[in-house]
């Protein structure tokens, strides 16, 4: 809240002050520790701090080599890259300048940020108006930062950090570095799934010993490869990523361990499959591996948010599922008591499940007297439920079954569909943010795997180092092939193949670990119309807008009622004042009338006095003559 208030008042001053502070901490080598502590205490504050630290880069030549205004965005959102600065001083900052010469072209990331577009706009594909920014905090591609982001609580306020441009840029760049390894692991997982399908469906002849030996070596190699990665990650999750081992075990590796244990049970079976128990083991492993693939597909932008929304919508439904389970157990107890003596418990439970959850009439008729027309006798010449010939049992089971199916089909199932639809609509927007979090979690898992130590690669070209490391895996692939062609020993071949896979994995992880050098800065080219509210579902937003409009209408009605009451009160006061004014006017008129009458009387008396006075004067001037 304080950061937001300061940013609104003086954003430029705050950004400049923060940059100077960060540069001072970079010189001391303490900037990442302070930021990681801030992000750990409050992901929201950490994301706002990154937003404040993002600004325009310094441009060396605005006229000849300005920042690009348009470019191609393959993901239709942004491009990001982590690049060093020139010099080693603490005051050195990222600069956008033309590094190309006649002898050497521009760096690859410059060619991605600044592309030559065709003059015909119709030929533009995924071209957007962009803004180029740089994050003035080096070393953000850090496993501790990614581990914190991967464990952010799944609520609205915390998940909003994944809508911030700096956070999305960090995850985008890290995923760009790990996508080749993700593809490698996905292909290897699909190969194992194909082996399990071939074993379960028995696509090859039983005398094809070489093929089944190869299948077994692939299973052994997968056990060794996956088991080594799990053990290595559990050992280094605490010192490298600061994730407690139990937390990593429960939140990151639990399902992988379960899949590994299930595959371990398959490694010891005979090939080809000989018993039904072995067939069940292969079927269960196939099912779990398919679920594992679907879980990994959450990292794909097309179906990832959909899968996340579907899975997260189940969590609020747990209470409803528990209630439905209790109701099912209630009716199960009843029909277990009413069942025929020759029917098993499993028979009753399966048919009851079909009747209640699948609304299957055959299941209902198989455990109750609902078949009053004896259709089963006409079709199969046998009645599945007889009630031991007792009419009380038949009628009671019929009534209870009608009540049970009505309760489930008309009430519980419809209510469940409505509730799940509501929760899915609520989870769909947040799933678009959880998609970024899952990519961060997958990246953390990759960063905890075995890689080539950075000290061995000092001063070497990363591409050359990857090629050299990949070539080191070739002898082990050769040993695996020779073992399968000659000795056909699955353990030896599986061990050689596992070592080759680990070397290939280490090669793909070169130059992907922590980029914690203080000279590495994150550059971002993102759409100029990018909005942090992109994750909101339009339907949910319209529903929320309608809710706000109803609330505003209700408040407006209350205000109008209050205004109307005030107007009525004022009108009554005006009427009382008008009546008082009329009364006062009448009294004033009466008073004026009395005054006028009094003045007229006074004037009349004055006239009479004047007349008398004139008579006296005239008598004095003209006295009376004697006769």
Secondary structure per residue as TSV (DSSP state, phi and psi in degrees):
chain	resnum	aa	ss	phi	psi
A	1	X	-	360.0	-42.0
A	2	X	H	-66.2	-42.0
A	3	X	H	-62.1	-41.2
A	4	X	H	-64.9	-40.5
A	5	X	H	-64.7	-43.9
A	6	X	H	-65.8	-38.9
A	7	X	H	-63.9	-37.3
A	8	X	H	-69.0	-35.4
A	9	X	H	-77.0	-47.8
A	10	X	H	-146.7	74.0
A	11	X	H	-63.7	-42.0
A	12	X	H	-63.2	-43.1
A	13	X	H	-65.5	-40.9
A	14	X	H	-64.3	-44.2
A	15	X	H	-63.5	-44.2
A	16	X	H	-64.3	-40.6
A	17	X	H	-65.4	-41.1
A	18	X	H	-65.7	-39.5
A	19	X	H	-62.5	-43.5
A	20	X	H	-63.2	-39.0
A	21	X	H	-65.7	-41.9
A	22	X	H	-64.6	-43.9
A	23	X	H	-60.7	-37.0
A	24	X	H	-65.4	-41.3
A	25	X	H	-70.1	-31.5
A	26	X	H	-64.0	-42.6
A	27	X	H	-61.5	-32.5
A	28	X	H	-85.2	-13.6
A	29	X	T	76.6	24.0
A	30	X	-	-117.4	5.7
A	31	X	H	-68.7	-39.8
A	32	X	H	-70.7	-37.4
A	33	X	H	-62.9	-43.2
A	34	X	H	-66.2	-40.5
A	35	X	H	-69.0	-41.6
A	36	X	H	-61.5	-40.5
A	37	X	H	-63.8	-40.3
A	38	X	H	-65.6	-45.2
A	39	X	H	-65.4	-34.5
A	40	X	H	-69.8	-39.6
A	41	X	H	-72.3	-38.9
A	42	X	-	-150.7	99.4
A	43	X	H	-58.6	-31.9
A	44	X	H	-66.1	-45.6
A	45	X	H	-64.3	-38.8
A	46	X	H	-63.3	-41.2
A	47	X	H	-66.9	-39.3
A	48	X	H	-66.3	-36.2
A	49	X	H	-63.5	-41.4
A	50	X	H	-64.6	-37.5
A	51	X	H	-63.3	-37.7
A	52	X	H	-69.9	-29.7
A	53	X	H	-84.3	-4.3
A	54	X	E	-90.3	129.0
A	55	X	E	-155.5	178.3
A	56	X	-	-69.4	141.8
A	57	X	-	-77.4	163.4
A	58	X	E	-74.1	129.8
A	59	X	E	-105.2	125.4
A	60	X	S	-73.5	-38.2
A	61	X	-	-141.0	99.3
A	62	X	T	-67.5	-28.2
A	63	X	T	-83.5	-49.1
A	64	X	T	-88.5	-29.2
A	65	X	S	-142.1	71.1
A	66	X	-	-79.8	173.7
A	67	X	-	-67.1	141.2
A	68	X	-	-67.9	144.8
A	69	X	S	-101.4	-23.5
A	70	X	E	-136.4	144.1
A	71	X	E	-160.7	174.8
A	72	X	E	-93.9	126.6
A	73	X	-	-114.1	101.5
A	74	X	T	-59.6	-35.3
A	75	X	T	-91.8	6.9
A	76	X	S	61.3	25.7
A	77	X	S	-139.4	-59.7
A	78	X	E	-163.8	162.4
A	79	X	E	-118.8	145.6
A	80	X	E	-144.5	149.9
A	81	X	E	-156.6	153.9
A	82	X	E	-113.8	116.6
A	83	X	E	-131.7	149.9
A	84	X	E	-80.3	172.2
A	85	X	-	-110.3	160.5
A	86	X	S	-78.0	139.7
A	87	X	S	90.5	172.6
A	88	X	S	-125.0	6.3
A	89	X	S	-75.8	158.6
A	90	X	T	-70.9	-20.7
A	91	X	T	-91.6	-1.5
A	92	X	-	-69.9	134.5
A	93	X	-	-127.0	159.6
A	94	X	-	-62.4	138.3
A	95	X	E	-129.7	134.6
A	96	X	E	-92.0	110.5
A	97	X	-	-146.8	163.6
A	98	X	-	-83.3	107.0
A	99	X	-	-90.6	-4.4
A	100	X	-	-76.4	148.9
A	101	X	-	-133.3	177.8
A	102	X	S	-66.6	-30.5
A	103	X	S	-86.8	-29.2
A	104	X	S	-131.3	137.0
A	105	X	-	-76.1	178.9
A	106	X	-	-64.2	153.3
A	107	X	-	-59.1	157.2
A	108	X	H	-60.7	-40.4
A	109	X	H	-69.5	-29.0
A	110	X	H	-67.9	-39.4
A	111	X	H	-68.4	-24.4
A	112	X	H	-81.1	-39.6
A	113	X	H	-72.8	-32.7
A	114	X	S	-127.0	96.6
A	115	X	-	-106.3	149.3
A	116	X	-	-83.6	110.2
A	117	X	-	-91.7	146.9
A	118	X	-	-64.2	149.8
A	119	X	S	-67.9	-26.6
A	120	X	S	-82.4	115.8
A	121	X	G	-61.9	-23.6
A	122	X	G	-68.1	-19.5
A	123	X	G	-89.3	-3.7
A	124	X	-	-74.9	130.3
A	125	X	-	-130.8	125.1
A	126	X	S	58.1	35.9
A	127	X	E	-97.2	130.1
A	128	X	E	-136.2	153.9
A	129	X	E	-73.0	130.7
A	130	X	E	-128.1	164.1
A	131	X	E	-123.5	138.7
A	132	X	E	-107.3	125.0
A	133	X	E	-133.4	161.3
A	134	X	E	-130.9	143.3
A	135	X	E	-94.7	113.0
A	136	X	S	-81.2	54.4
A	137	X	S	-150.1	108.6
A	138	X	S	-76.0	159.5
A	139	X	-	75.5	29.6
A	140	X	-	-82.5	-15.3
A	141	X	B	-79.3	75.5
A	142	X	-	-123.6	139.6
A	143	X	H	-65.9	-30.3
A	144	X	H	-69.8	-39.6
A	145	X	H	-62.8	-44.0
A	146	X	H	-66.6	-36.9
A	147	X	H	-66.8	-37.6
A	148	X	H	-65.9	-44.6
A	149	X	H	-64.0	-33.3
A	150	X	H	-73.1	-15.5
A	151	X	T	-115.6	18.6
A	152	X	-	-62.8	137.5
A	153	X	-	-61.0	141.1
A	154	X	S	-86.0	69.9
A	155	X	S	-131.6	168.1
A	156	X	H	-59.2	-47.9
A	157	X	H	-64.4	-44.2
A	158	X	H	-75.0	-37.3
A	159	X	H	-70.1	-15.9
A	160	X	G	-66.2	-16.1
A	161	X	G	-63.3	-25.3
A	162	X	G	-78.7	-2.3
A	163	X	G	-93.8	-7.0
A	164	X	S	-77.5	140.2
A	165	X	H	-60.6	-45.0
A	166	X	H	-61.5	-42.3
A	167	X	H	-65.5	-44.1
A	168	X	H	-65.7	-34.8
A	169	X	H	-67.0	-40.7
A	170	X	H	-61.3	-47.2
A	171	X	H	-67.7	-38.7
A	172	X	H	-62.0	-44.5
A	173	X	H	-67.0	-41.6
A	174	X	H	-65.9	-39.8
A	175	X	H	-68.0	-35.2
A	176	X	H	-60.4	-34.3
A	177	X	H	-75.2	-26.4
A	178	X	H	-103.0	-2.6
A	179	X	H	-66.4	-31.9
A	180	X	H	-66.3	-40.8
A	181	X	H	-66.9	-38.0
A	182	X	H	-61.3	-42.6
A	183	X	H	-63.4	-41.6
A	184	X	H	-60.7	-45.9
A	185	X	H	-67.8	-38.0
A	186	X	H	-65.9	-40.9
A	187	X	H	-64.5	-41.7
A	188	X	H	-65.0	-37.1
A	189	X	H	-66.8	-40.2
A	190	X	H	-66.3	-35.9
A	191	X	H	-62.5	-43.0
A	192	X	H	-62.8	-40.8
A	193	X	H	-61.8	-39.9
A	194	X	H	-65.2	-37.3
A	195	X	H	-63.3	-43.7
A	196	X	H	-63.8	-39.7
A	197	X	H	-64.5	-41.5
A	198	X	H	-64.7	-37.0
A	199	X	H	-68.7	-46.0
A	200	X	H	-68.4	-37.7
A	201	X	H	-88.1	-5.5
A	202	X	T	52.5	58.5
A	203	X	-	-76.8	-15.5
A	204	X	S	-115.1	157.1
A	205	X	-	-66.8	153.6
A	206	X	T	-66.8	-26.0
A	207	X	T	-88.0	4.1
A	208	X	-	-84.6	77.1
A	209	X	H	-67.3	-38.6
A	210	X	H	-62.7	-41.4
A	211	X	H	-65.0	-44.4
A	212	X	H	-69.8	-29.7
A	213	X	H	-66.5	-38.2
A	214	X	H	-65.1	-42.8
A	215	X	H	-58.5	-44.1
A	216	X	H	-67.9	-36.9
A	217	X	H	-67.1	-35.3
A	218	X	H	-64.8	-41.0
A	219	X	H	-64.7	-43.4
A	220	X	H	-63.0	-42.9
A	221	X	H	-61.9	-40.1
A	222	X	H	-66.8	-39.5
A	223	X	H	-60.9	-45.7
A	224	X	H	-68.3	-43.0
A	225	X	H	-64.3	-50.0
A	226	X	H	-69.8	-39.0
A	227	X	H	-65.4	-41.2
A	228	X	H	-62.8	-43.0
A	229	X	H	-63.6	-39.2
A	230	X	H	-65.0	-46.2
A	231	X	H	-65.1	-43.7
A	232	X	H	-62.7	-42.0
A	233	X	H	-66.1	-40.7
A	234	X	H	-65.2	-31.5
A	235	X	H	-72.1	-41.7
A	236	X	H	-102.9	2.1
A	237	X	H	-66.0	-35.9
A	238	X	H	-75.4	-50.3
A	239	X	H	-71.4	-32.5
A	240	X	H	-90.7	-48.6
A	241	X	H	-101.5	-4.3
A	242	X	-	58.1	37.1
A	243	X	-	-105.9	121.9
A	244	X	-	-56.8	145.5
A	245	X	H	-62.1	-39.8
A	246	X	H	-66.3	-36.8
A	247	X	H	-64.5	-43.6
A	248	X	H	-64.8	-38.6
A	249	X	H	-64.3	-40.7
A	250	X	H	-84.1	-34.8
A	251	X	H	-99.0	-22.9
A	252	X	T	-113.1	-41.7
A	253	X	S	-117.0	5.0
A	254	X	H	-63.3	-50.6
A	255	X	H	-67.3	-34.0
A	256	X	H	-64.5	-37.8
A	257	X	H	-67.4	-40.5
A	258	X	H	-63.0	-43.6
A	259	X	H	-63.6	-37.6
A	260	X	H	-65.9	-41.7
A	261	X	H	-65.2	-39.9
A	262	X	H	-64.9	-39.9
A	263	X	H	-69.3	-31.4
A	264	X	H	-62.0	-34.1
A	265	X	H	-68.5	-28.8
A	266	X	H	-79.0	-27.5
A	267	X	H	-61.6	-25.9
A	268	X	T	-97.3	2.6
A	269	X	S	-80.9	163.2
A	270	X	-	-77.6	145.9
A	271	X	S	-128.1	123.3
A	272	X	S	-71.2	169.1
A	273	X	-	-65.3	134.8
A	274	X	-	-115.7	-30.6
A	275	X	S	-116.1	162.4
A	276	X	H	-69.7	-30.3
A	277	X	H	-61.9	-41.7
A	278	X	H	-66.7	-36.8
A	279	X	H	-64.2	-39.0
A	280	X	H	-64.4	-41.9
A	281	X	H	-60.1	-44.4
A	282	X	H	-65.7	-39.7
A	283	X	H	-64.1	-43.2
A	284	X	H	-64.5	-42.0
A	285	X	H	-63.4	-40.2
A	286	X	H	-61.8	-43.1
A	287	X	H	-61.4	-45.6
A	288	X	H	-67.3	-38.3
A	289	X	H	-67.1	-35.5
A	290	X	H	-64.3	-42.8
A	291	X	H	-62.2	-37.3
A	292	X	H	-65.4	-39.1
A	293	X	H	-65.6	-43.0
A	294	X	H	-62.6	-39.8
A	295	X	H	-63.3	-38.7
A	296	X	H	-70.2	-27.2
A	297	X	G	-69.2	-5.9
A	298	X	G	-63.7	-14.9
A	299	X	G	-85.0	-8.7
A	300	X	S	-85.2	134.9
A	301	X	T	-67.9	-21.4
A	302	X	T	-77.7	-50.6
A	303	X	T	-108.6	-7.4
A	304	X	H	-58.8	-54.8
A	305	X	H	-60.6	-33.0
A	306	X	H	-65.3	-47.8
A	307	X	H	-62.2	-40.9
A	308	X	H	-64.4	-43.6
A	309	X	H	-63.6	-39.9
A	310	X	H	-64.4	-43.2
A	311	X	H	-70.9	-43.1
A	312	X	H	-70.7	-20.4
A	313	X	T	-73.0	-15.3
A	314	X	T	-75.8	-29.3
A	315	X	G	-58.8	-47.5
A	316	X	G	-69.0	-12.3
A	317	X	G	-91.2	1.2
A	318	X	H	-59.9	-42.8
A	319	X	H	-59.9	-41.9
A	320	X	H	-66.5	-40.7
A	321	X	H	-64.6	-38.5
A	322	X	H	-63.7	-42.4
A	323	X	H	-63.9	-41.5
A	324	X	H	-65.1	-37.1
A	325	X	H	-63.7	-40.2
A	326	X	H	-63.9	-40.8
A	327	X	H	-65.6	-39.0
A	328	X	H	-63.6	-43.0
A	329	X	H	-63.2	-37.5
A	330	X	H	-60.0	-49.3
A	331	X	H	-72.2	-29.3
A	332	X	H	-63.8	-41.4
A	333	X	H	-59.4	-40.5
A	334	X	H	-64.9	-47.5
A	335	X	H	-76.2	-22.7
A	336	X	H	-67.4	-32.0
A	337	X	H	-73.6	-36.9
A	338	X	H	-88.0	-3.0
A	339	X	S	-67.5	159.1
A	340	X	-	-68.9	153.9
A	341	X	T	-66.8	-25.5
A	342	X	T	-91.2	9.1
A	343	X	-	-106.0	142.4
A	344	X	-	-88.2	169.5
A	345	X	H	-66.7	-41.6
A	346	X	H	-61.8	-39.6
A	347	X	H	-58.6	-45.0
A	348	X	H	-66.8	-45.3
A	349	X	H	-65.7	-40.8
A	350	X	H	-66.1	-45.9
A	351	X	H	-67.9	-33.5
A	352	X	H	-67.3	-39.1
A	353	X	H	-62.3	-43.8
A	354	X	H	-62.9	-37.8
A	355	X	H	-71.8	-40.2
A	356	X	H	-85.8	-46.6
A	357	X	H	-90.2	-31.2
A	358	X	S	-104.6	-0.3
A	359	X	-	48.8	46.8
A	360	X	-	-92.0	117.2
A	361	X	H	-68.4	-31.4
A	362	X	H	-65.5	-39.2
A	363	X	H	-64.9	-38.6
A	364	X	H	-66.7	-39.4
A	365	X	H	-72.9	-19.8
A	366	X	H	-79.0	-16.5
A	367	X	H	-127.6	9.9
A	368	X	S	-146.7	173.3
A	369	X	T	-88.0	30.3
A	370	X	T	-70.7	-18.6
A	371	X	-	-83.1	69.5
A	372	X	T	-73.8	-18.7
A	373	X	T	-90.7	1.1
A	374	X	-	54.2	45.6
A	375	X	H	-68.8	-33.5
A	376	X	H	-63.2	-36.2
A	377	X	H	-66.7	-39.4
A	378	X	H	-69.4	-34.5
A	379	X	H	-85.9	-45.3
A	380	X	H	-115.7	-1.9
A	381	X	S	63.4	26.2
A	382	X	S	-156.2	145.3
A	383	X	-	-102.2	124.4
A	384	X	S	-69.5	-32.2
A	385	X	-	-127.3	121.5
A	386	X	-	-109.3	-21.4
A	387	X	G	64.2	24.8
A	388	X	G	56.3	27.0
A	389	X	G	73.8	11.8
A	390	X	-	-97.2	122.9
A	391	X	H	-66.1	-33.9
A	392	X	H	-61.1	-43.5
A	393	X	H	-67.0	-43.3
A	394	X	H	-62.4	-46.3
A	395	X	H	-68.8	-40.8
A	396	X	H	-64.7	-43.5
A	397	X	H	-65.8	-33.9
A	398	X	H	-65.9	-47.9
A	399	X	H	-62.4	-43.9
A	400	X	H	-66.5	-38.7
A	401	X	H	-66.2	-40.8
A	402	X	H	-60.8	-42.7
A	403	X	H	-65.9	-41.8
A	404	X	H	-66.6	-47.8
A	405	X	H	-65.6	-36.6
A	406	X	H	-65.7	-40.8
A	407	X	I	-63.5	-42.9
A	408	X	I	-77.9	-48.6
A	409	X	I	-73.6	-38.6
A	410	X	I	-89.2	-29.0
A	411	X	I	-111.1	-66.5
A	412	X	I	-67.7	-46.7
A	413	X	H	-67.6	-42.0
A	414	X	H	-65.2	-40.1
A	415	X	H	-64.7	-38.5
A	416	X	H	-63.5	-43.1
A	417	X	H	-62.2	-44.1
A	418	X	H	-64.2	-42.6
A	419	X	H	-65.8	-43.5
A	420	X	H	-65.4	-38.9
A	421	X	H	-61.2	-42.5
A	422	X	H	-64.2	-46.3
A	423	X	H	-67.6	-33.7
A	424	X	H	-65.3	-42.1
A	425	X	H	-63.1	-32.9
A	426	X	H	-74.7	-34.1
A	427	X	H	-85.3	-19.4
A	428	X	H	-60.9	-44.8
A	429	X	H	-63.4	-43.5
A	430	X	H	-70.4	-23.3
A	431	X	H	-66.0	-30.2
A	432	X	H	-67.4	-27.1
A	433	X	H	-84.3	-37.1
A	434	X	H	-65.0	-23.0
A	435	X	H	-59.9	-43.3
A	436	X	H	-66.0	-38.4
A	437	X	H	-64.9	-38.3
A	438	X	H	-65.9	-37.6
A	439	X	H	-63.5	-39.7
A	440	X	H	-63.5	-40.8
A	441	X	H	-66.0	-41.0
A	442	X	H	-63.9	-39.2
A	443	X	H	-64.1	-38.6
A	444	X	H	-61.8	-43.0
A	445	X	H	-60.3	-39.8
A	446	X	H	-69.0	-39.1
A	447	X	H	-68.7	-19.7
A	448	X	T	-87.9	-1.1
A	449	X	S	-84.5	167.9
A	450	X	-	-66.4	130.3
A	451	X	-	-138.1	170.4
A	452	X	-	-73.2	129.5
A	453	X	-	-57.4	141.4
A	454	X	G	-63.7	-29.3
A	455	X	G	-64.3	-28.0
A	456	X	G	-74.7	-18.8
A	457	X	G	-106.9	10.8
A	458	X	T	-61.5	123.7
A	459	X	T	80.7	1.6
A	460	X	S	-98.9	156.0
A	461	X	-	-73.5	127.4
A	462	X	H	-58.8	-38.7
A	463	X	H	-66.4	-42.3
A	464	X	H	-64.0	-39.6
A	465	X	H	-64.8	-38.6
A	466	X	H	-65.2	-42.4
A	467	X	H	-65.9	-40.4
A	468	X	H	-64.6	-43.7
A	469	X	H	-66.2	-37.6
A	470	X	H	-65.6	-37.1
A	471	X	H	-65.1	-26.9
A	472	X	H	-68.1	-21.3
A	473	X	H	-81.2	-16.8
A	474	X	H	-61.2	-43.6
A	475	X	H	-59.2	-35.6
A	476	X	H	-72.4	-35.4
A	477	X	H	-62.6	-38.6
A	478	X	H	-65.6	-41.0
A	479	X	H	-61.9	-41.1
A	480	X	H	-62.7	-43.9
A	481	X	H	-64.8	-43.6
A	482	X	H	-64.2	-38.1
A	483	X	I	-64.2	-40.3
A	484	X	I	-72.7	-30.4
A	485	X	I	-82.7	-27.2
A	486	X	I	-114.4	-71.8
A	487	X	I	-74.4	-33.8
A	488	X	-	55.2	47.1
A	489	X	-	-102.2	108.8
A	490	X	H	-64.5	-33.7
A	491	X	H	-69.6	-47.6
A	492	X	H	-63.9	-45.9
A	493	X	H	-63.8	-40.8
A	494	X	H	-63.9	-37.9
A	495	X	H	-65.2	-44.9
A	496	X	H	-62.7	-42.8
A	497	X	H	-65.6	-38.7
A	498	X	H	-64.5	-42.1
A	499	X	H	-62.9	-41.1
A	500	X	H	-62.5	-41.7
A	501	X	H	-64.9	-40.4
A	502	X	H	-64.9	-37.5
A	503	X	H	-67.6	-41.7
A	504	X	H	-62.6	-40.2
A	505	X	H	-63.5	-43.3
A	506	X	H	-62.9	-36.3
A	507	X	H	-65.5	-40.1
A	508	X	H	-70.0	-21.4
A	509	X	T	-89.9	-0.3
A	510	X	T	-66.7	135.3
A	511	X	T	63.5	26.0
A	512	X	T	-121.6	-16.6
A	513	X	S	-64.1	-159.6
A	514	X	-	-58.4	123.0
A	515	X	B	-97.5	72.9
A	516	X	-	-101.4	14.2
A	517	X	-	-68.0	136.5
A	518	X	T	-67.4	-13.6
A	519	X	T	-90.9	-0.4
A	520	X	E	-92.4	118.9
A	521	X	E	-117.3	149.4
A	522	X	E	-93.9	121.8
A	523	X	E	-101.6	142.0
A	524	X	E	-135.8	132.8
A	525	X	E	-120.2	108.9
A	526	X	E	-126.5	163.9
A	527	X	E	-62.1	137.6
A	528	X	T	-69.1	-23.0
A	529	X	T	-96.6	19.1
A	530	X	-	-63.8	134.5
A	531	X	-	-125.0	137.2
A	532	X	T	-75.5	-3.4
A	533	X	T	-100.6	18.2
A	534	X	T	-63.4	-27.1
A	535	X	T	-77.2	-12.0
A	536	X	S	-70.9	134.4
A	537	X	-	-74.6	133.2
A	538	X	H	-63.1	-40.4
A	539	X	H	-65.5	-42.5
A	540	X	H	-65.6	-38.2
A	541	X	H	-65.8	-39.3
A	542	X	H	-65.3	-42.0
A	543	X	H	-60.9	-42.9
A	544	X	H	-64.6	-39.4
A	545	X	H	-64.4	-40.4
A	546	X	H	-64.0	-39.5
A	547	X	H	-62.1	-43.7
A	548	X	H	-64.2	-37.0
A	549	X	H	-66.7	-39.5
A	550	X	H	-64.4	-41.0
A	551	X	H	-63.6	-42.0
A	552	X	H	-64.6	-39.6
A	553	X	H	-64.5	-40.1
A	554	X	H	-64.3	-43.3
A	555	X	H	-64.1	-37.1
A	556	X	H	-65.8	-40.1
A	557	X	H	-62.9	-42.6
A	558	X	H	-62.4	-42.1
A	559	X	H	-65.2	-40.7
A	560	X	H	-63.9	-39.3
A	561	X	H	-63.7	-42.0
A	562	X	H	-64.9	-41.4
A	563	X	H	-64.5	-40.1
A	564	X	H	-63.0	-41.0
A	565	X	H	-63.8	-41.3
A	566	X	H	-65.4	-40.4
A	567	X	H	-63.8	-41.6
A	568	X	H	-61.8	-43.2
A	569	X	H	-63.1	-43.1
A	570	X	H	-65.4	-36.8
A	571	X	H	-64.4	-42.6
A	572	X	H	-64.1	-39.2
A	573	X	H	-64.0	-39.0
A	574	X	H	-66.9	-37.8
A	575	X	H	-63.4	-44.2
A	576	X	H	-62.3	-41.1
A	577	X	H	-66.3	-38.8
A	578	X	H	-64.6	-41.4
A	579	X	H	-64.2	-41.9
A	580	X	H	-64.0	-35.8
A	581	X	H	-66.3	-41.3
A	582	X	H	-63.1	-44.5
A	583	X	H	-61.6	-44.0
A	584	X	H	-63.1	-39.1
A	585	X	H	-64.3	-42.6
A	586	X	H	-63.0	-43.9
A	587	X	H	-62.7	-38.5
A	588	X	H	-65.9	-41.3
A	589	X	H	-62.4	-42.1
A	590	X	H	-63.5	-40.3
A	591	X	H	-64.1	-40.5
A	592	X	H	-67.9	-35.6
A	593	X	H	-64.2	-43.2
A	594	X	H	-62.2	-39.9
A	595	X	H	-65.0	-40.8
A	596	X	H	-63.8	-43.7
A	597	X	H	-60.8	-41.1
A	598	X	H	-65.2	-39.2
A	599	X	H	-65.7	-41.2
A	600	X	H	-62.3	-41.4
A	601	X	H	-62.8	-43.0
A	602	X	H	-62.8	-42.7
A	603	X	H	-64.0	-40.3
A	604	X	H	-62.7	-44.6
A	605	X	H	-63.7	-37.1
A	606	X	H	-65.7	-39.7
A	607	X	H	-64.8	-41.5
A	608	X	H	-62.8	-41.6
A	609	X	H	-64.7	-39.4
A	610	X	H	-65.1	-41.7
A	611	X	H	-62.6	-42.6
A	612	X	H	-63.7	-38.9
A	613	X	H	-65.5	-40.4
A	614	X	H	-64.8	-39.1
A	615	X	H	-62.2	-41.4
A	616	X	H	-64.9	-39.8
A	617	X	H	-65.1	-44.8
A	618	X	H	-64.9	-33.5
A	619	X	H	-70.2	-33.4
A	620	X	H	-71.8	-36.7
A	621	X	H	-75.9	-35.1
A	622	X	S	-123.3	85.8
A	623	X	-	-67.3	164.2
A	624	X	-	-78.0	132.4
A	625	X	-	-84.3	140.1
A	626	X	-	-68.6	149.3
A	627	X	-	-69.6	360.0
